[in-house]
Amino acid sequence: MLGQKEIEFYHQNGYLSINNVIPDDILTELRQVTDEFVEKSRRVIEHNDVFDLEPGHTPDSPRVRRIKHPADHHPVYDKVLRYDPILNIVTQLIGLDIRHNGHKLNMKYPKFGSPVQWHQDWAFYPHTNDDLLAVGVAIDDMTTENSCLMVIPRSHLGPTYNHHQNGEFIGSVTETDFDPQATSIPVEVKAGGISIHHVRMLHGSAPNTSDQPRRLYLIQYCALDAWPLLGIPNWDIFNDCILRGTPNNEPRTTEAPVRIPLPQAERAGSIYEVQSLMEKPLYQ
Ligand SMILES: O=C(O)CCC(=O)C(=O)O
C-alpha cells in the first residue's frame, strides 16, 4: 500500500515509481512467457492481432515491439492485471471501484527498440472524468540508459495538447513549440517494480540504444464511473472489465479539457503505426 506522502506526490506530480511489487516467481514467469511469445512471432510476417512488429522483423531475427492485449493471450498476464497488491495501490489513487480499459506489453530490445513519441493517453481515450491511470510493470530494469518512460511532472494538470496533423489524429503531440527537453524527467524503476502515470500526463520514450532490453507491461485502469466519451460498443464486454465494484449506469462527469481522436488516420493499428505518420518526430 502507498503512504500518504506517495499519494500526495501522485496527485501533485502525476506519476509514481514503486519498487518490489511483483514477486520473483511471477517476474520469472513473465520473462519466460514473453520470450515464448517472441519465439512464436517467428511464424508471423506482418502485424496481426497479437504482435506489433519492429521494422526489419524476420523469422530468423524476430523483432517484436508490442504484444497486444497480453492478458487475453496468457494467464500470467491476466494474473498480473488482477494482482491484488497492484489493485490496492490503484484504488488508493482513483477510488475503490475500478475496471481496466486496456493492456499491452511494449518491448524495446537492445539497439533497436522503437521510440514512443510524446503523447497523452487522454488524447486516445477521453472519459467523463479523468480518474484513469496506467501502471507499467517493469519486466526488466527501466533506466535512463535503456530508455525508460519520460514524463513531464504536473503536466496532468495542464491542457490537452493537439495530437492531430493535417486534420487527422496521429497519436503524438504536434504543437510546433512543444519541447520536452528542459522539463521532462526519467521514471526509473527496478524489474518487479511498477511505474504509474496519470491519463493526462505528457510522456514518451526514446529508442533503446543500450545493450539492455526494456520490456514494460502497461495496464490501464479507470474509476468505474469514468465512461469513455467515444462510447461503449458492447455492454457485457464493458462490464467484464470490472475488477472491483458492480456494474452501474451512472457515469460521473468532471471538468477536464478534451479533444476527440477523430478522424482516425489510415494507419491506426497501434500507437507505433499511427505515430510513424508524424512529419517531424521528436524521437528519431
Ligand atoms: O513504452 C513506453 O515507453 C511508453 C508507452 C506508451 O506510452 C504507450 O504505449 O501508450
The ligand as a Gaussian input file, in Angstrom:
#p B3LYP/6-31G(d) Opt

LIG

0 1
 O        6.667000       2.049000     -23.659000
 C        6.776000       3.231000     -23.370000
 O        7.853000       3.724000     -23.037000
 C        5.610000       4.169000     -23.393000
 C        4.404000       3.521000     -23.899000
 C        3.191000       4.360000     -24.027000
 O        3.127000       5.462000     -23.580000
 C        2.055000       3.793000     -24.725000
 O        2.182000       2.703000     -25.297000
 O        0.981000       4.443000     -24.700000

